Amino acid sequence: MKIKQQNMNKTLSFLVLLLATATFAQQKHVEGKLSPIEEDGLYKIQIPHGVRSYSKQDMSDFRIWDSNASQVPYFINNDDKESRVSNFSEFEIISKSNILDTLSTYIFSNPKEEIQKAVLSIANYQGSKSFNLQGSNDQKEWFGIVNNKQLHNLNSATNTSIYKVINFPLCSYQFLKIVFNDQKSLPINLLSIGTATTEITKSAMEEIPVQSSLISNVLNSKTTGIHIEFEHPEIINELHFNITSPELFNRRARVYVLNEREVKHKLETFQHDITSFVIHSEKDNHFSIPSFFGKELYIEIENQDNPKLSITSLKFFQTIWYAVANLKQNENYTVSAGNKKLNVPEYDISYFRNKISERLPKSSIISVKYIEDKVKEKAIVSLWQKPWFMWLCIGFTAVIIAYFSTNLIKDLKKQ
């Protein structure tokens, strides 16, 4: 009888364990503090890559807290761009006119046979501006080219004016007219209009440290493989090659990651391409990477029959994002991110983003730390976790319990 009871207990224990099995995962979130605030006002808070590693990619789970654990309103600025223009060549401005509180008009001549962009030199201005662009060959009959387009970020942090490049459909009009809408904003001071042989529009970037890198040359496939690993999952927007030899080279390359997929009930690893490009000895070899977020990536360079490239450095960069918030002097602020259940917050300050100057004092996030929360999560569904198998186990359990119960009752009656 004792043996039967022991067998029954073991069976029940096994089945209870089988049915009650659940997995626990470590969900990470990140916390930090803001550097001391010296005076009241609006601040640009640079969000470091270490915070973005454990945030949603749109930063909707990012929060700022004051010392009373109350949320501090903010908005995310992910368009902090720097523009540099070289070899600026000025167009002739034929006329300027202004109707108070209505519109400002600039007519300039087009010295080219065809044109599809122009560079505006604008005195620093806080806010945005909408404009229309029209074309004519006689300055009497005007035709539309661009309607109600917006200019943003119209101030420079280092100069009293800023260059803005406007693109429009290819046209051949001898004269072009820009009309700015002044009905709801003050007029801007358009200093000059022209073209530039080189214009660079570049977002501010933060270099991402690499934990480990491995370069290997595969003779059979005539390729060079590079395996990169970061300490934390990272958003990568750009990579820079520094190659010292050979003197002349032109190689195709691709960036990919390793993913898993289920094929015929088995998991297999496959290469998923992120982007491809050509590494060339006459270029800077700086390349944009679209939509990468991960801890590992791979680069493959096609050497063909050429000698391998001597890569002295390979750097990775992330576009800097800022949070803009109204902060108070001597207040202690903390930030947090990583709660995937949070959605984009609705703050009034976001409605004024186009009226807030880009030239704001900066604050930084310091003392960043990662915290692991043990959360119950759904396990990978194996065979024994399928619903039909679970019901089969329940039925089997009922039969076993009935069997042992019947035998136990019989043994008790005999005693």
Secondary structure, 3 states (H helix, E strand, C coil): CHHHHHHHHHHHHHHHHHHHCCEEEEEEEEEEEECCCCCCEEEEEEECHHHHCCCCCCCCCCEEECCCCCECCEEEECCCEEEEEEEEEECCEEEEEEECCCEEEEEEECCCCCEEEEEEEEECCCCCEEEEEEEECCCCCCEEEEEEEEECCCCCCCCCEEEEEEEEEEECCCEEEEEEECCCCCCCCEEEEEEEEEEEEEECEEEECCCEEEEEEECCCCEEEEEEEEEEEEEEEEEEEEEEECCCCEEEEEEEEEEEEEECCEEEEEEEEEEEEEEECCCCCEEEEEEEEEEEEEEEEECCCCCCCEEEEEEEEEECEEEEEEECCCCCCEEEECCCCCCCCCCHHHHHHHHCCCCCCEEEEEEEEEEEEEEEECCCCCHHHCHHHHHHHHHHHHHHHHHHHHHHHHHHHHC
